Amino acid sequence: MKSDKISEAVVRRLPVYLRYLNELHLREVATVSSQELGQKLALNPAQIRKDLAYFGDFGRKGIGYDVSYLIEKIRHILKLDQEINVVLVGAGNLGHALSNYKSFLKDNMKIVAVFDESAYKVGTKINNLVVQPMEELTSTIKKLGIRIGIITVPDVHAQEVADKLISAGIEAILNFAPTILKAPPHIRIHTADFTTDLQSLAYYLDNGKGGAEHDEA
């Protein structure tokens, strides 16, 4: 890696590249140029080359990128070539949907434990996982070597859950609660806020009839 300080914007674009490269691989496409990637992903080819150059010299002038090789390298950069155990807190409708989402598996990411504070939900099953009480959170995280947590609880409880996850040793959190969480600098938190995204989309209604603009999250 050429730089120890990679911007979050670069890291967030890597899964976008990986998704399209996987599509190419399924179509048995052997090589792809930054120009072709840029056209498909609505990104500047120079930006794509710059992003990838942070991590190594993967392309060949006049040929482009070997699709299989670049998939392997990006998966390694994103640590998707190792098993990553995930814990989910909040066994409501969204928690059920995420626990049953199979696409995690192909990236070696797996929800291995689900927790909820409701006595009505504890003991029920979601995708063959028994919903556990919060009292077992710390011991389970340590036992299973869980490194990422997903929060799908109401916003009023989200900070409390985040604090418990962090105290138990979680290194990163994907937060679906519509609130901003506080955490130590070494803990990475990404928030998926459906409401904000929908509200921002509403701004563009009737304003973009001249063409479509796509934003990759």
N, C-alpha and C positions, 0 to 999 in steps of 0.2 A: 504494500500500500504506500502511495507516494506522500500522503498527508495524514497526520494524526487527527486533524480537525476537518471532518466532512460535514457540510451543512445538512440540516434536516431536510431541506428541499431536495437535495441529491438523493438521500436515503429513501425518501418517499417516492421518487421516480423509479427506483430500481425494481420494485414489484410490478410497476406498469410495463417496464421493458420485459420482465420475466413472463408476464401473462401473454404478451404477444409472441414472444419467442417460443413459448410452449405451443401456441396455435400453429406456428410455422413448423415446429417439429412434428406435430400430428399430421401435417400435410406433406411431410417428408421433404421440406425445403432445407437444403444443406447450408446455404449462405445467405446473408442479408447485409445490405449496406446501411450506413447511417442515414442516407438519403431516403431509402425505403422505409426505415423505421420512423423517420421524421414525418413522412407523408401520412403514414398510417396512424401515428399517435398525435398528430398535430403539434409536433415539437420541432424546434430548430435542430437540424442535423449536427451543427457545431456544438450545441448544448449536449446532445447525446454523446458525442465523441469526448467532450470534456468531462462529463459525468463518469464515463467508463474509464477514462485515463487516470482518474484519481486512484483507481485500484489496480491498474496494470495496463500493459500493452496487449490488447486482445484482438485488435483488427489487423488486417493485412492490406496495404495500399493496392488498389485496383481490384481487390477481391471482396473486401468487407469482413464481416464477422462469421466465423463458423458457428452455426446456430447451436449445435449440441454442446460445443465447448463453452460458449458464452452462457448457456443455461447452467452448466455445471459451475462455472465461476461465480455467477450471480447468486446461485443457491448457497455457495460456500460463504460469500460475503455476507449474506443475510442470515447465515447460520442455519439454513434450512436443510443442510446435509446431516444434521444431528437431531435426535428426538428432543422435542421441547414440550414439557408437560405444562398444562394450563389449568387453573382453577377458576370456576365461575361462582359468583355470589349473587343470588337472586333467582329463585326458581319460578318466576312468573312466566307470562307468555313469551316475552323476548328471550328469557333464559332457556326456555324449552326449545325455541327455534334455533338458537345458537348451538345448543348442545346436540341437536340433531343435524347440524350442518356438516356435511361430509367432506367439503372441500379442504377443511383443515388437514385432513389425513394425508393428502398427497404432498403436503409441505412438511410432513413429519411433526406437525403441531396437533396435539390431542388434548381435549378437555378430559381430565382424568378424575375430577372431583367437583361436585356441585353442593353448594351450601345455601341454607335459608334459615331465618330466625323464626319462621312461622311453624308452630307445632303441627298445623294441618298439612304442611308440605314435607316436613322431615319424615323420612321413611318411605316416601313415594319414590317411584323410579322415573328417570329420564334417560332414554337411550342406554339402558342397562346400568346406569349409575344410580345408586341410592342417595337421595338428598340427605345430607348430613347436617347436624346442628352446629351452630357457630362455635360452640365450645370445643369442637374437634378440629377447628381450622388450622391452628398452629402446628399441632402434631401431624396432621395429614400433609401439610405443605412440606414439612421437614422430612417426613417418611418417604414421600414420593419425589422429592427433589424438584418441586414445582417452582418455576421462575417467573411466570407471567400470570397476572390475575385479570379477570373480566368482571366489571361491576354492572349489574342490571337491576339495581334496587332504586326506589324512589329517591329523589334528590336530597331529601332531608336526612337520609341515612347514609348517603354516599361517602361523606368525609369520614364518618366513623368506621365504615367498612374499609376504606382505603388505609386508614391508620392501622387497623388490625392486620391487613395484608402486608403492609410494610414492616410492621413489628415481627411478623412471622417469617420474613426473609424474602418477600417478593421483590423482584428487581424492576418490573415494568407493569403498567396497568393500562388496560383499554377500558375507558369509562363511557358507559352509555347513559348515565344519569345527566340531566340537563343542568349541570352546575360545574363550577370551576373548583378543582381539587387542589389542596396544598400538599406539598411533599418535599422532602429533602432534595437537594440538587442532583444527587446521584440516582434518583428514581425517575424513570422516564414515564410520563403520562400522556396518552393520546385520548382525546375526547371525540366521540361520535355523537353529534348533536343533530338529530333529525329535524327538530323544530327550527333551528337556525338555518339549516340548509334549505328547508322548504320556504321559509320567509324570504331568504335571499333570492331563491328562484322566482318568487312572485314578482320581484322587481322587474324581471326581464320579460314578463308577459306583455305582448303587444309592442315590445320595444326592439325585438330582434328579428323582424320579418325578412330582413335582407340576407340572412344566413344563420347557420347554427354555430354556436361556440361551445366547445366541450372542455370541461375542467376535470382532470383526473385527480381524485383525492388520494 
